[in-house]
Amino acid sequence: MAKYTFEMLPLLLEKIEVRLERIESLIQTARSKDLNDDYLSAKQAADMLNFTLATLYTKVCKGEIPSYKKGNRLYFSFVELIEWIEKGKKCTVDQIEQKAYIIARNLEKSRR
């Protein structure tokens, strides 16, 4: 367990407050999301991804993030954003070794 000094408390409380606000925002987004409506506004998507609106718009302009445009409005699919996040997953060394083993085994079988 980490040891904290009295002088560290204001900074720690500030960090806790920021994280709590993020959690509350995610909960609010989840609650406001209708089960039949899996599309988010730009603000909701930015909150979900913990981006500023400017960062979100930049990623949209560069084609880095899936989005929909209807008139002057941008929409984001909740499911597609989750998939986009998951595509950025970094594999562990064990997972890479396991994939390499499977590929090597399949190559051996195909050569026989």
URLINSUL-V84785 format. One record per backbone hydrogen bond with DSSP energy under -0.5 kcal/mol. NH is the residue of the N-H (numbers start at 1). CO is the residue of the C=O. If there is no record, write none. Layout:
# URLINSUL-V84785
NH,CO ; NH,CO
This chain:
# URLINSUL-V84785
4,2 ; 8,5 ; 9,5 ; 9,6 ; 12,8 ; 13,9 ; 14,10 ; 15,11 ; 16,12 ; 17,13 ; 18,14 ; 19,15 ; 20,16 ; 21,17 ; 22,18 ; 23,19 ; 24,20 ; 25,21 ; 26,22 ; 27,23 ; 28,24 ; 29,25 ; 30,26 ; 31,27 ; 32,28 ; 33,29 ; 34,32 ; 37,34 ; 38,36 ; 40,76 ; 45,41 ; 46,42 ; 47,43 ; 48,44 ; 49,45 ; 50,46 ; 50,47 ; 51,46 ; 56,52 ; 57,53 ; 58,54 ; 59,55 ; 60,56 ; 61,57 ; 62,58 ; 63,60 ; 64,59 ; 65,59 ; 68,75 ; 70,73 ; 73,70 ; 75,68 ; 76,40 ; 78,38 ; 81,77 ; 82,78 ; 83,79 ; 84,80 ; 85,81 ; 86,82 ; 87,83 ; 88,84 ; 88,85 ; 89,86 ; 91,89 ; 96,92 ; 97,93 ; 98,94 ; 99,95 ; 100,96 ; 101,97 ; 102,98 ; 103,99 ; 104,100 ; 105,101 ; 106,102 ; 107,103 ; 108,104 ; 109,105 ; 110,106 ; 111,107 ; 112,108 ; 112,109
